[in-house]
Amino acid sequence: MKQFTDVHDLGDIQVALKEAFEIKKDRFKDIELVKNKTLMMIFFNSSLRTRLSTQKAATNLGMNVIVLDMNQGAWQLETERGVIMDGDKPEHLLEAIPVIGCYCDIIGVRSFARFENKEYDYNEVVINQFIQYSGRPVFSMEAATRHPLQSFADLITIEEYKKTARPKVVMSWAPHPHPLPQAVPNSFAEWMNATDYEFVITHPEGYELAPNFVGNARVEYDQMKAFEGADFIYAKNWSAYTGDNYGQILSKDRAWTVGTEHMAVTNNAYFMHCLPVRRNMIVTDDVIESPQSIVIPEAANREISAQVVLKRLLEGLE
Ligand code: CP
């Protein structure tokens, strides 16, 4: 594998799941796969799970790891070509990216949507520049429109907990005080559409995701109706995608906060969230602390999804 930015890079997801469960049985079985290979993790945005789980996965494979927080200690980067650099950004990414590539074998990049320009975000300008100019395999640690390491971990978790071959999975919008990107819901939808699960998306009107991510999902504006008979509830906030509302908050309606009354109409569903989660905005204390909450095993599977991806990228090195 040469890059990992979406579900399609992984090929057959059943094969990838098999690899994930083999790694889960013995995380150190591939420690001799490579010697002296270096992972560079570049963060333009904060992280807890991605940072720790990816670093742990790399260590399981015997890799060296360098972590660079671009906003803490690195030079501020100019990203636009043709700019007269007389402002506060002393370095251009057209030099910075190939320089980073000199010091490592594989690069992971976290770069969220900026909400300044929808086209810029949805063209994935930042991660694509790393792919184009670094000379190294690049993988997404959450880009502007997708978070595939999270979605792969979500899929592994659903496979572990499902009680029927074709569970009903419901992704629900929930309120949040700040505008959040669509990367996690886009990506989750993309991965769910790659399975044969029954997949439903529920959100208030105005929060429609891009049609290519919604795919074959059923969109249901009545949250309680969507939850009926669900086996998994995947809660997440996202800001508006459509038209002039891109990146805007249209509602903070706490009737959408996932509570015990919502979970009561499900098929004793498991509760999932990628974390970090705002308690009593996204989900009530009672639900997230209930035995049906699987947010911690879900986070634990981030190590496994990262390890499958890193192993594939290492195998693809020339
Ligand atoms: N879910 C997730 O990506 O968590 P972090 O933002 O803490 O990495």
py3Dmol code that shows the C-alpha trace and the ligand (Angstrom):
import py3Dmol

protein = """\
ATOM      1  CA  MET A   1       0.000   0.000   0.000  1.00  0.00           C
ATOM      2  CA  LYS A   2       1.368   3.429  -0.969  1.00  0.00           C
ATOM      3  CA  GLN A   3      -1.028   5.741   0.881  1.00  0.00           C
ATOM      4  CA  PHE A   4      -4.026   5.588   3.200  1.00  0.00           C
ATOM      5  CA  THR A   5      -6.566   8.377   3.019  1.00  0.00           C
ATOM      6  CA  ASP A   6      -9.859   6.506   2.591  1.00  0.00           C
ATOM      7  CA  VAL A   7     -11.512   3.081   2.719  1.00  0.00           C
ATOM      8  CA  HIS A   8     -10.620   2.274  -0.887  1.00  0.00           C
ATOM      9  CA  ASP A   9      -6.874   2.334  -0.161  1.00  0.00           C
ATOM     10  CA  LEU A  10      -7.307  -0.739   2.023  1.00  0.00           C
ATOM     11  CA  GLY A  11      -8.788  -2.947  -0.715  1.00  0.00           C
ATOM     12  CA  ASP A  12     -11.026  -5.807   0.461  1.00  0.00           C
ATOM     13  CA  ILE A  13     -12.174  -4.789   3.960  1.00  0.00           C
ATOM     14  CA  GLN A  14     -12.846  -8.408   4.945  1.00  0.00           C
ATOM     15  CA  VAL A  15      -9.155  -9.170   4.317  1.00  0.00           C
ATOM     16  CA  ALA A  16      -8.180  -6.075   6.314  1.00  0.00           C
ATOM     17  CA  LEU A  17     -10.461  -7.153   9.191  1.00  0.00           C
ATOM     18  CA  LYS A  18      -8.848 -10.610   9.202  1.00  0.00           C
ATOM     19  CA  GLU A  19      -5.427  -8.953   9.451  1.00  0.00           C
ATOM     20  CA  ALA A  20      -6.710  -6.744  12.280  1.00  0.00           C
ATOM     21  CA  PHE A  21      -7.897  -9.724  14.325  1.00  0.00           C
ATOM     22  CA  GLU A  22      -4.598 -11.568  13.729  1.00  0.00           C
ATOM     23  CA  ILE A  23      -2.696  -8.508  15.012  1.00  0.00           C
ATOM     24  CA  LYS A  24      -5.040  -8.288  17.976  1.00  0.00           C
ATOM     25  CA  LYS A  25      -4.107 -11.869  18.954  1.00  0.00           C
ATOM     26  CA  ASP A  26      -0.386 -11.028  18.846  1.00  0.00           C
ATOM     27  CA  ARG A  27       0.560  -7.355  18.465  1.00  0.00           C
ATOM     28  CA  PHE A  28       4.296  -8.092  18.294  1.00  0.00           C
ATOM     29  CA  LYS A  29       4.270 -10.811  15.635  1.00  0.00           C
ATOM     30  CA  ASP A  30       5.627  -8.417  12.971  1.00  0.00           C
ATOM     31  CA  ILE A  31       8.298  -6.727  15.076  1.00  0.00           C
ATOM     32  CA  GLU A  32      11.006  -8.188  12.814  1.00  0.00           C
ATOM     33  CA  LEU A  33       9.239  -7.030   9.638  1.00  0.00           C
ATOM     34  CA  VAL A  34      11.503  -4.001   9.232  1.00  0.00           C
ATOM     35  CA  LYS A  35      14.594  -2.621  10.870  1.00  0.00           C
ATOM     36  CA  ASN A  36      15.380   1.046  11.449  1.00  0.00           C
ATOM     37  CA  LYS A  37      12.332   2.490   9.722  1.00  0.00           C
ATOM     38  CA  THR A  38      11.068   5.839  10.980  1.00  0.00           C
ATOM     39  CA  LEU A  39       7.515   7.126  11.244  1.00  0.00           C
ATOM     40  CA  MET A  40       7.031  10.912  11.245  1.00  0.00           C
ATOM     41  CA  MET A  41       3.737  12.049  12.765  1.00  0.00           C
ATOM     42  CA  ILE A  42       2.791  15.621  11.795  1.00  0.00           C
ATOM     43  CA  PHE A  43       0.046  17.315  13.797  1.00  0.00           C
ATOM     44  CA  PHE A  44      -1.527  20.578  12.690  1.00  0.00           C
ATOM     45  CA  ASN A  45      -4.286  19.934  15.297  1.00  0.00           C
ATOM     46  CA  SER A  46      -4.534  18.467  18.788  1.00  0.00           C
ATOM     47  CA  SER A  47      -4.912  14.753  19.486  1.00  0.00           C
ATOM     48  CA  LEU A  48      -4.908  12.238  22.309  1.00  0.00           C
ATOM     49  CA  ARG A  49      -6.016   8.899  20.804  1.00  0.00           C
ATOM     50  CA  THR A  50      -4.476   9.227  17.350  1.00  0.00           C
ATOM     51  CA  ARG A  51      -1.149  10.359  18.760  1.00  0.00           C
ATOM     52  CA  LEU A  52      -0.886   7.590  21.356  1.00  0.00           C
ATOM     53  CA  SER A  53      -2.416   4.698  19.412  1.00  0.00           C
ATOM     54  CA  THR A  54      -0.426   5.322  16.219  1.00  0.00           C
ATOM     55  CA  GLN A  55       2.812   5.707  18.157  1.00  0.00           C
ATOM     56  CA  LYS A  56       2.073   2.465  20.038  1.00  0.00           C
ATOM     57  CA  ALA A  57       1.256   0.637  16.798  1.00  0.00           C
ATOM     58  CA  ALA A  58       4.525   1.812  15.234  1.00  0.00           C
ATOM     59  CA  THR A  59       6.449   0.656  18.304  1.00  0.00           C
ATOM     60  CA  ASN A  60       4.741  -2.753  18.079  1.00  0.00           C
ATOM     61  CA  LEU A  61       6.223  -3.000  14.570  1.00  0.00           C
ATOM     62  CA  GLY A  62       9.711  -2.022  15.745  1.00  0.00           C
ATOM     63  CA  MET A  63       9.627   1.435  14.159  1.00  0.00           C
ATOM     64  CA  ASN A  64      11.241   4.628  15.413  1.00  0.00           C
ATOM     65  CA  VAL A  65       8.795   7.498  15.818  1.00  0.00           C
ATOM     66  CA  ILE A  66       9.194  11.281  15.553  1.00  0.00           C
ATOM     67  CA  VAL A  67       6.232  13.491  16.507  1.00  0.00           C
ATOM     68  CA  LEU A  68       6.071  17.092  15.279  1.00  0.00           C
ATOM     69  CA  ASP A  69       3.398  19.539  16.452  1.00  0.00           C
ATOM     70  CA  MET A  70       3.373  22.157  13.728  1.00  0.00           C
ATOM     71  CA  ASN A  71       1.861  24.797  16.011  1.00  0.00           C
ATOM     72  CA  GLN A  72       4.336  24.249  18.845  1.00  0.00           C
ATOM     73  CA  GLY A  73       7.965  24.820  17.964  1.00  0.00           C
ATOM     74  CA  ALA A  74       7.904  24.455  14.159  1.00  0.00           C
ATOM     75  CA  TRP A  75       8.074  27.466  11.856  1.00  0.00           C
ATOM     76  CA  GLN A  76       4.705  28.777  10.735  1.00  0.00           C
ATOM     77  CA  LEU A  77       4.107  27.545   7.199  1.00  0.00           C
ATOM     78  CA  GLU A  78       2.969  29.501   4.186  1.00  0.00           C
ATOM     79  CA  THR A  79       0.812  27.232   2.025  1.00  0.00           C
ATOM     80  CA  GLU A  80      -0.053  29.431  -0.971  1.00  0.00           C
ATOM     81  CA  ARG A  81       2.325  29.493  -3.936  1.00  0.00           C
ATOM     82  CA  GLY A  82       3.153  32.945  -5.338  1.00  0.00           C
ATOM     83  CA  VAL A  83       2.753  34.754  -2.017  1.00  0.00           C
ATOM     84  CA  ILE A  84       5.353  37.455  -1.196  1.00  0.00           C
ATOM     85  CA  MET A  85       6.475  36.085   2.156  1.00  0.00           C
ATOM     86  CA  ASP A  86       6.824  39.363   4.040  1.00  0.00           C
ATOM     87  CA  GLY A  87       4.338  38.369   6.766  1.00  0.00           C
ATOM     88  CA  ASP A  88       4.529  36.194   9.882  1.00  0.00           C
ATOM     89  CA  LYS A  89       5.178  32.859   8.108  1.00  0.00           C
ATOM     90  CA  PRO A  90       8.925  32.281   7.635  1.00  0.00           C
ATOM     91  CA  GLU A  91       8.802  28.887   5.841  1.00  0.00           C
ATOM     92  CA  HIS A  92       6.959  27.578   2.795  1.00  0.00           C
ATOM     93  CA  LEU A  93       5.565  24.075   2.858  1.00  0.00           C
ATOM     94  CA  LEU A  94       7.089  23.455  -0.578  1.00  0.00           C
ATOM     95  CA  GLU A  95      10.449  23.297   1.223  1.00  0.00           C
ATOM     96  CA  ALA A  96       9.188  22.009   4.575  1.00  0.00           C
ATOM     97  CA  ILE A  97       7.456  18.901   3.219  1.00  0.00           C
ATOM     98  CA  PRO A  98      10.407  17.458   1.233  1.00  0.00           C
ATOM     99  CA  VAL A  99      12.693  18.288   4.172  1.00  0.00           C
ATOM    100  CA  ILE A 100      10.402  16.290   6.489  1.00  0.00           C
ATOM    101  CA  GLY A 101      10.550  13.469   3.945  1.00  0.00           C
ATOM    102  CA  CYS A 102      14.377  13.371   4.265  1.00  0.00           C
ATOM    103  CA  TYR A 103      14.156  12.242   7.890  1.00  0.00           C
ATOM    104  CA  CYS A 104      11.627   9.402   7.732  1.00  0.00           C
ATOM    105  CA  ASP A 105      10.186   6.494   5.761  1.00  0.00           C
ATOM    106  CA  ILE A 106       6.448   7.007   6.343  1.00  0.00           C
ATOM    107  CA  ILE A 107       4.487  10.185   7.188  1.00  0.00           C
ATOM    108  CA  GLY A 108       1.188  10.506   9.080  1.00  0.00           C
ATOM    109  CA  VAL A 109      -0.620  13.843   8.832  1.00  0.00           C
ATOM    110  CA  ARG A 110      -3.411  15.361  10.930  1.00  0.00           C
ATOM    111  CA  SER A 111      -4.902  18.454   9.319  1.00  0.00           C
ATOM    112  CA  PHE A 112      -8.528  19.417   9.975  1.00  0.00           C
ATOM    113  CA  ALA A 113     -10.875  21.416   7.796  1.00  0.00           C
ATOM    114  CA  ARG A 114     -10.281  25.150   8.226  1.00  0.00           C
ATOM    115  CA  PHE A 115     -13.833  26.266   7.263  1.00  0.00           C
ATOM    116  CA  GLU A 116     -12.399  29.251   5.353  1.00  0.00           C
ATOM    117  CA  ASN A 117     -13.035  27.732   1.941  1.00  0.00           C
ATOM    118  CA  LYS A 118     -15.127  24.602   1.317  1.00  0.00           C
ATOM    119  CA  GLU A 119     -13.354  23.830  -1.952  1.00  0.00           C
ATOM    120  CA  TYR A 120      -9.936  24.050  -0.251  1.00  0.00           C
ATOM    121  CA  ASP A 121     -11.126  21.693   2.517  1.00  0.00           C
ATOM    122  CA  TYR A 122     -12.875  19.203   0.229  1.00  0.00           C
ATOM    123  CA  ASN A 123      -9.900  19.127  -2.177  1.00  0.00           C
ATOM    124  CA  GLU A 124      -7.793  17.956   0.799  1.00  0.00           C
ATOM    125  CA  VAL A 125      -5.085  20.450  -0.143  1.00  0.00           C
ATOM    126  CA  VAL A 126      -2.833  19.893   2.883  1.00  0.00           C
ATOM    127  CA  ILE A 127      -2.573  16.080   2.898  1.00  0.00           C
ATOM    128  CA  ASN A 128      -2.394  16.009  -0.904  1.00  0.00           C
ATOM    129  CA  GLN A 129       0.598  18.340  -0.782  1.00  0.00           C
ATOM    130  CA  PHE A 130       2.321  15.888   1.577  1.00  0.00           C
ATOM    131  CA  ILE A 131       1.505  13.076  -0.858  1.00  0.00           C
ATOM    132  CA  GLN A 132       2.816  15.105  -3.803  1.00  0.00           C
ATOM    133  CA  TYR A 133       5.979  16.633  -2.319  1.00  0.00           C
ATOM    134  CA  SER A 134       7.264  14.376   0.488  1.00  0.00           C
ATOM    135  CA  GLY A 135       8.468  11.438  -1.616  1.00  0.00           C
ATOM    136  CA  ARG A 136       7.150   9.140   1.145  1.00  0.00           C
ATOM    137  CA  PRO A 137       4.016   7.050   1.721  1.00  0.00           C
ATOM    138  CA  VAL A 138       1.505   9.257   3.552  1.00  0.00           C
ATOM    139  CA  PHE A 139      -1.449   8.272   5.698  1.00  0.00           C
ATOM    140  CA  SER A 140      -4.254  10.306   7.187  1.00  0.00           C
ATOM    141  CA  MET A 141      -4.440  10.813  10.931  1.00  0.00           C
ATOM    142  CA  GLU A 142      -7.660  12.790  10.207  1.00  0.00           C
ATOM    143  CA  ALA A 143      -7.738  15.106   7.256  1.00  0.00           C
ATOM    144  CA  ALA A 144     -10.288  17.752   6.239  1.00  0.00           C
ATOM    145  CA  THR A 145     -12.955  15.352   4.987  1.00  0.00           C
ATOM    146  CA  ARG A 146     -12.169  11.901   6.403  1.00  0.00           C
ATOM    147  CA  HIS A 147     -10.810  10.105   9.476  1.00  0.00           C
ATOM    148  CA  PRO A 148     -10.152   6.607   8.105  1.00  0.00           C
ATOM    149  CA  LEU A 149      -8.079   5.241  11.023  1.00  0.00           C
ATOM    150  CA  GLN A 150     -11.050   6.023  13.279  1.00  0.00           C
ATOM    151  CA  SER A 151     -13.573   4.458  10.902  1.00  0.00           C
ATOM    152  CA  PHE A 152     -11.487   1.305  10.546  1.00  0.00           C
ATOM    153  CA  ALA A 153     -11.332   1.010  14.355  1.00  0.00           C
ATOM    154  CA  ASP A 154     -15.109   1.583  14.469  1.00  0.00           C
ATOM    155  CA  LEU A 155     -15.630  -1.240  11.978  1.00  0.00           C
ATOM    156  CA  ILE A 156     -13.382  -3.598  13.951  1.00  0.00           C
ATOM    157  CA  THR A 157     -15.411  -2.758  17.083  1.00  0.00           C
ATOM    158  CA  ILE A 158     -18.774  -3.384  15.423  1.00  0.00           C
ATOM    159  CA  GLU A 159     -17.497  -6.719  14.090  1.00  0.00           C
ATOM    160  CA  GLU A 160     -16.439  -7.689  17.625  1.00  0.00           C
ATOM    161  CA  TYR A 161     -19.740  -6.747  19.270  1.00  0.00           C
ATOM    162  CA  LYS A 162     -22.368  -7.494  16.632  1.00  0.00           C
ATOM    163  CA  LYS A 163     -24.893 -10.226  17.452  1.00  0.00           C
ATOM    164  CA  THR A 164     -26.343 -10.582  13.965  1.00  0.00           C
ATOM    165  CA  ALA A 165     -24.663 -10.820  10.577  1.00  0.00           C
ATOM    166  CA  ARG A 166     -26.332  -7.629   9.380  1.00  0.00           C
ATOM    167  CA  PRO A 167     -26.718  -5.251  12.338  1.00  0.00           C
ATOM    168  CA  LYS A 168     -28.643  -1.992  12.165  1.00  0.00           C
ATOM    169  CA  VAL A 169     -26.135   0.850  12.654  1.00  0.00           C
ATOM    170  CA  VAL A 170     -27.455   4.371  13.221  1.00  0.00           C
ATOM    171  CA  MET A 171     -25.227   7.437  13.024  1.00  0.00           C
ATOM    172  CA  SER A 172     -26.848  10.299  14.895  1.00  0.00           C
ATOM    173  CA  TRP A 173     -26.016  13.995  14.880  1.00  0.00           C
ATOM    174  CA  ALA A 174     -25.907  15.457  18.401  1.00  0.00           C
ATOM    175  CA  PRO A 175     -25.360  19.022  19.624  1.00  0.00           C
ATOM    176  CA  HIS A 176     -22.011  20.662  20.356  1.00  0.00           C
ATOM    177  CA  PRO A 177     -21.052  24.224  21.353  1.00  0.00           C
ATOM    178  CA  HIS A 178     -18.481  24.674  18.558  1.00  0.00           C
ATOM    179  CA  PRO A 179     -18.524  24.018  14.806  1.00  0.00           C
ATOM    180  CA  LEU A 180     -16.861  20.667  14.083  1.00  0.00           C
ATOM    181  CA  PRO A 181     -15.691  19.248  10.739  1.00  0.00           C
ATOM    182  CA  GLN A 182     -17.621  16.565   8.840  1.00  0.00           C
ATOM    183  CA  ALA A 183     -14.552  14.279   8.660  1.00  0.00           C
ATOM    184  CA  VAL A 184     -15.655  11.664  11.195  1.00  0.00           C
ATOM    185  CA  PRO A 185     -19.279  11.329   9.985  1.00  0.00           C
ATOM    186  CA  ASN A 186     -18.207  11.414   6.316  1.00  0.00           C
ATOM    187  CA  SER A 187     -15.682   8.705   6.921  1.00  0.00           C
ATOM    188  CA  PHE A 188     -17.924   6.560   9.115  1.00  0.00           C
ATOM    189  CA  ALA A 189     -20.614   6.724   6.419  1.00  0.00           C
ATOM    190  CA  GLU A 190     -18.078   5.779   3.743  1.00  0.00           C
ATOM    191  CA  TRP A 191     -16.958   2.728   5.721  1.00  0.00           C
ATOM    192  CA  MET A 192     -20.481   1.642   6.661  1.00  0.00           C
ATOM    193  CA  ASN A 193     -21.467   1.872   3.008  1.00  0.00           C
ATOM    194  CA  ALA A 194     -18.621  -0.535   2.241  1.00  0.00           C
ATOM    195  CA  THR A 195     -20.317  -3.187   4.438  1.00  0.00           C
ATOM    196  CA  ASP A 196     -23.689  -4.879   4.033  1.00  0.00           C
ATOM    197  CA  TYR A 197     -24.989  -3.548   7.375  1.00  0.00           C
ATOM    198  CA  GLU A 198     -28.302  -1.716   7.546  1.00  0.00           C
ATOM    199  CA  PHE A 199     -27.065   1.876   7.836  1.00  0.00           C
ATOM    200  CA  VAL A 200     -29.196   4.872   8.828  1.00  0.00           C
ATOM    201  CA  ILE A 201     -28.128   8.514   9.299  1.00  0.00           C
ATOM    202  CA  THR A 202     -30.257  10.824  11.440  1.00  0.00           C
ATOM    203  CA  HIS A 203     -29.825  14.582  11.846  1.00  0.00           C
ATOM    204  CA  PRO A 204     -31.892  17.767  11.924  1.00  0.00           C
ATOM    205  CA  GLU A 205     -32.747  19.249   8.529  1.00  0.00           C
ATOM    206  CA  GLY A 206     -29.872  21.360   7.220  1.00  0.00           C
ATOM    207  CA  TYR A 207     -27.167  18.967   8.394  1.00  0.00           C
ATOM    208  CA  GLU A 208     -27.099  16.870   5.206  1.00  0.00           C
ATOM    209  CA  LEU A 209     -23.651  15.454   4.426  1.00  0.00           C
ATOM    210  CA  ALA A 210     -22.140  15.401   0.941  1.00  0.00           C
ATOM    211  CA  PRO A 211     -24.091  12.902  -1.228  1.00  0.00           C
ATOM    212  CA  ASN A 212     -20.980  10.877  -2.111  1.00  0.00           C
ATOM    213  CA  PHE A 213     -20.519  10.102   1.596  1.00  0.00           C
ATOM    214  CA  VAL A 214     -24.208   9.439   2.328  1.00  0.00           C
ATOM    215  CA  GLY A 215     -24.191   6.871  -0.468  1.00  0.00           C
ATOM    216  CA  ASN A 216     -26.870   4.219   0.053  1.00  0.00           C
ATOM    217  CA  ALA A 217     -27.623   5.156   3.668  1.00  0.00           C
ATOM    218  CA  ARG A 218     -31.224   5.882   4.642  1.00  0.00           C
ATOM    219  CA  VAL A 219     -31.528   9.446   5.969  1.00  0.00           C
ATOM    220  CA  GLU A 220     -34.183   9.806   8.668  1.00  0.00           C
ATOM    221  CA  TYR A 221     -34.925  13.238  10.174  1.00  0.00           C
ATOM    222  CA  ASP A 222     -36.889  11.759  13.101  1.00  0.00           C
ATOM    223  CA  GLN A 223     -34.185  10.656  15.547  1.00  0.00           C
ATOM    224  CA  MET A 224     -36.434   8.390  17.657  1.00  0.00           C
ATOM    225  CA  LYS A 225     -37.760   6.667  14.538  1.00  0.00           C
ATOM    226  CA  ALA A 226     -34.180   6.140  13.331  1.00  0.00           C
ATOM    227  CA  PHE A 227     -33.177   4.599  16.676  1.00  0.00           C
ATOM    228  CA  GLU A 228     -35.988   1.995  16.665  1.00  0.00           C
ATOM    229  CA  GLY A 229     -34.482  -1.499  16.647  1.00  0.00           C
ATOM    230  CA  ALA A 230     -30.899  -0.223  16.256  1.00  0.00           C
ATOM    231  CA  ASP A 231     -28.019  -2.505  17.279  1.00  0.00           C
ATOM    232  CA  PHE A 232     -25.412   0.279  17.347  1.00  0.00           C
ATOM    233  CA  ILE A 233     -25.789   4.022  17.960  1.00  0.00           C
ATOM    234  CA  TYR A 234     -22.857   6.064  16.666  1.00  0.00           C
ATOM    235  CA  ALA A 235     -23.212   9.628  17.957  1.00  0.00           C
ATOM    236  CA  LYS A 236     -21.296  12.557  16.507  1.00  0.00           C
ATOM    237  CA  ASN A 237     -21.632  16.260  16.018  1.00  0.00           C
ATOM    238  CA  TRP A 238     -20.858  17.926  12.726  1.00  0.00           C
ATOM    239  CA  SER A 239     -21.356  21.410  11.326  1.00  0.00           C
ATOM    240  CA  ALA A 240     -23.422  22.144   8.229  1.00  0.00           C
ATOM    241  CA  TYR A 241     -22.002  21.087   4.866  1.00  0.00           C
ATOM    242  CA  THR A 242     -24.498  22.457   2.349  1.00  0.00           C
ATOM    243  CA  GLY A 243     -24.448  25.789   0.541  1.00  0.00           C
ATOM    244  CA  ASP A 244     -23.619  29.025   2.332  1.00  0.00           C
ATOM    245  CA  ASN A 245     -24.039  27.295   5.698  1.00  0.00           C
ATOM    246  CA  TYR A 246     -20.750  25.386   5.303  1.00  0.00           C
ATOM    247  CA  GLY A 247     -19.037  25.145   8.700  1.00  0.00           C
ATOM    248  CA  GLN A 248     -21.976  26.766  10.554  1.00  0.00           C
ATOM    249  CA  ILE A 249     -23.895  25.634  13.634  1.00  0.00           C
ATOM    250  CA  LEU A 250     -27.607  25.516  12.774  1.00  0.00           C
ATOM    251  CA  SER A 251     -28.866  23.926  15.995  1.00  0.00           C
ATOM    252  CA  LYS A 252     -27.823  23.181  19.554  1.00  0.00           C
ATOM    253  CA  ASP A 253     -31.090  21.363  20.294  1.00  0.00           C
ATOM    254  CA  ARG A 254     -30.400  19.175  23.311  1.00  0.00           C
ATOM    255  CA  ALA A 255     -33.405  17.031  22.454  1.00  0.00           C
ATOM    256  CA  TRP A 256     -30.850  15.334  20.160  1.00  0.00           C
ATOM    257  CA  THR A 257     -28.493  14.527  23.084  1.00  0.00           C
ATOM    258  CA  VAL A 258     -28.453  10.719  23.276  1.00  0.00           C
ATOM    259  CA  GLY A 259     -30.142   9.758  26.546  1.00  0.00           C
ATOM    260  CA  THR A 260     -31.716   6.702  28.146  1.00  0.00           C
ATOM    261  CA  GLU A 261     -35.078   7.511  26.506  1.00  0.00           C
ATOM    262  CA  HIS A 262     -33.412   7.307  23.079  1.00  0.00           C
ATOM    263  CA  MET A 263     -31.569   4.079  23.898  1.00  0.00           C
ATOM    264  CA  ALA A 264     -34.827   2.543  25.219  1.00  0.00           C
ATOM    265  CA  VAL A 265     -36.298   2.224  21.706  1.00  0.00           C
ATOM    266  CA  THR A 266     -33.217   0.435  20.335  1.00  0.00           C
ATOM    267  CA  ASN A 267     -32.479  -3.281  20.286  1.00  0.00           C
ATOM    268  CA  ASN A 268     -30.397  -2.842  23.480  1.00  0.00           C
ATOM    269  CA  ALA A 269     -27.922  -1.023  21.228  1.00  0.00           C
ATOM    270  CA  TYR A 270     -24.277  -0.446  21.944  1.00  0.00           C
ATOM    271  CA  PHE A 271     -23.301   3.209  22.208  1.00  0.00           C
ATOM    272  CA  MET A 272     -20.273   4.410  20.222  1.00  0.00           C
ATOM    273  CA  HIS A 273     -18.422   7.713  19.873  1.00  0.00           C
ATOM    274  CA  CYS A 274     -14.950   8.427  18.517  1.00  0.00           C
ATOM    275  CA  LEU A 275     -14.042  10.619  21.553  1.00  0.00           C
ATOM    276  CA  PRO A 276     -13.360  13.213  22.815  1.00  0.00           C
ATOM    277  CA  VAL A 277     -17.014  13.570  23.748  1.00  0.00           C
ATOM    278  CA  ARG A 278     -18.880  16.448  25.406  1.00  0.00           C
ATOM    279  CA  ARG A 279     -20.964  14.789  28.116  1.00  0.00           C
ATOM    280  CA  ASN A 280     -24.577  15.957  28.375  1.00  0.00           C
ATOM    281  CA  MET A 281     -24.288  17.639  24.980  1.00  0.00           C
ATOM    282  CA  ILE A 282     -23.614  14.597  22.778  1.00  0.00           C
ATOM    283  CA  VAL A 283     -24.588  11.891  25.292  1.00  0.00           C
ATOM    284  CA  THR A 284     -25.800  11.794  28.873  1.00  0.00           C
ATOM    285  CA  ASP A 285     -23.624  10.544  31.732  1.00  0.00           C
ATOM    286  CA  ASP A 286     -26.031   7.618  32.203  1.00  0.00           C
ATOM    287  CA  VAL A 287     -25.652   6.355  28.626  1.00  0.00           C
ATOM    288  CA  ILE A 288     -21.890   6.759  28.320  1.00  0.00           C
ATOM    289  CA  GLU A 289     -21.373   5.056  31.691  1.00  0.00           C
ATOM    290  CA  SER A 290     -23.843   2.238  30.933  1.00  0.00           C
ATOM    291  CA  PRO A 291     -22.730  -1.354  30.195  1.00  0.00           C
ATOM    292  CA  GLN A 292     -23.827  -0.773  26.575  1.00  0.00           C
ATOM    293  CA  SER A 293     -21.233   1.964  26.078  1.00  0.00           C
ATOM    294  CA  ILE A 294     -18.257   0.615  24.106  1.00  0.00           C
ATOM    295  CA  VAL A 295     -16.357   3.874  23.653  1.00  0.00           C
ATOM    296  CA  ILE A 296     -13.256   2.559  25.456  1.00  0.00           C
ATOM    297  CA  PRO A 297     -12.876  -0.704  23.473  1.00  0.00           C
ATOM    298  CA  GLU A 298     -13.549   1.422  20.377  1.00  0.00           C
ATOM    299  CA  ALA A 299     -10.647   3.723  21.299  1.00  0.00           C
ATOM    300  CA  ALA A 300      -8.460   0.696  22.097  1.00  0.00           C
ATOM    301  CA  ASN A 301      -9.024  -0.564  18.551  1.00  0.00           C
ATOM    302  CA  ARG A 302      -7.312   2.563  17.223  1.00  0.00           C
ATOM    303  CA  GLU A 303      -4.012   0.811  17.953  1.00  0.00           C
ATOM    304  CA  ILE A 304      -5.110  -2.138  15.818  1.00  0.00           C
ATOM    305  CA  SER A 305      -6.346  -0.103  12.860  1.00  0.00           C
ATOM    306  CA  ALA A 306      -3.124   1.937  12.894  1.00  0.00           C
ATOM    307  CA  GLN A 307      -1.013  -1.208  13.029  1.00  0.00           C
ATOM    308  CA  VAL A 308      -2.721  -2.772   9.996  1.00  0.00           C
ATOM    309  CA  VAL A 309      -2.193   0.436   8.036  1.00  0.00           C
ATOM    310  CA  LEU A 310       1.454   0.877   9.076  1.00  0.00           C
ATOM    311  CA  LYS A 311       2.211  -2.774   8.323  1.00  0.00           C
ATOM    312  CA  ARG A 312       0.701  -2.418   4.838  1.00  0.00           C
ATOM    313  CA  LEU A 313       2.687   0.785   4.215  1.00  0.00           C
ATOM    314  CA  LEU A 314       5.916  -0.851   5.420  1.00  0.00           C
ATOM    315  CA  GLU A 315       5.290  -3.819   3.118  1.00  0.00           C
ATOM    316  CA  GLY A 316       4.864  -1.337   0.256  1.00  0.00           C
ATOM    317  CA  LEU A 317       8.233   0.341   0.787  1.00  0.00           C
ATOM    318  CA  GLU A 318      10.647  -0.199  -2.086  1.00  0.00           C
TER     319      GLU A 318
END
"""
ligand_1 = """\
8
CP
N -10.873 10.042 17.926
C -9.727 10.729 17.781
O -9.178 10.846 16.675
O -9.220 11.226 18.939
P -8.047 12.307 19.011
O -8.562 13.562 18.349
O -7.787 12.485 20.475
O -6.858 11.764 18.276
"""
view = py3Dmol.view(width=600, height=400)
view.addModel(protein, "pdb")
view.setStyle({"model": 0}, {"cartoon": {"style": "trace"}})
view.addModel(ligand_1, "xyz")
view.setStyle({"model": 1}, {"stick": {}})
view.zoomTo()
view.show()
